[in-house]
């Protein structure tokens, strides 16, 4: 029984090497050489690994600000309009990657940061003084949705 016959290895191999456009790289060929991958298989795997590392690093991008806001209950110094602009910017970049059909490892960083920035916008709505009114919130969401 070969590694490709096991569901876990097969799933990993299809994720790592399934989209390759080369005759040298395929899930079956790359798993045959395990643990001594060919140059093409190793390069493809490293690129996927770096993409995942970047996405995991992006998870920590806004974390210090979010933790600080939650601890202090204050958003003093944060610009509401700048946060709205950031949400649009990161969502625009993530949607571009989705529409182009790029793998998640190519646009995932922007999607993660967009989510964090959207959470920051909701924290601004909660903690800002003067309070962000409901019509302002609706206008912000409507403006984002129409964009």
Secondary structure as the mmCIF struct_conf table of DSSP 4:
data_model
#
loop_
_struct_conf.conf_type_id
_struct_conf.id
_struct_conf.beg_label_comp_id
_struct_conf.beg_label_asym_id
_struct_conf.beg_label_seq_id
_struct_conf.end_label_comp_id
_struct_conf.end_label_asym_id
_struct_conf.end_label_seq_id
HELX_RH_3T_P HELX_RH_3T_P1 UNK A 3 UNK A 5
BEND BEND1 UNK A 6 UNK A 6
HELX_RH_AL_P HELX_RH_AL_P1 UNK A 7 UNK A 17
TURN_TY1_P TURN_TY1_P1 UNK A 18 UNK A 19
BEND BEND2 UNK A 22 UNK A 22
TURN_TY1_P TURN_TY1_P2 UNK A 23 UNK A 24
HELX_RH_AL_P HELX_RH_AL_P2 UNK A 27 UNK A 32
TURN_TY1_P TURN_TY1_P3 UNK A 33 UNK A 35
BEND BEND3 UNK A 36 UNK A 36
HELX_RH_AL_P HELX_RH_AL_P3 UNK A 39 UNK A 58
TURN_TY1_P TURN_TY1_P4 UNK A 59 UNK A 62
HELX_RH_AL_P HELX_RH_AL_P4 UNK A 63 UNK A 72
TURN_TY1_P TURN_TY1_P5 UNK A 76 UNK A 77
HELX_RH_AL_P HELX_RH_AL_P5 UNK A 80 UNK A 100
TURN_TY1_P TURN_TY1_P6 UNK A 101 UNK A 101
HELX_RH_AL_P HELX_RH_AL_P6 UNK A 104 UNK A 127
BEND BEND4 UNK A 129 UNK A 130
HELX_LH_PP_P HELX_LH_PP_P1 UNK A 131 UNK A 133
HELX_RH_AL_P HELX_RH_AL_P7 UNK A 134 UNK A 146
#
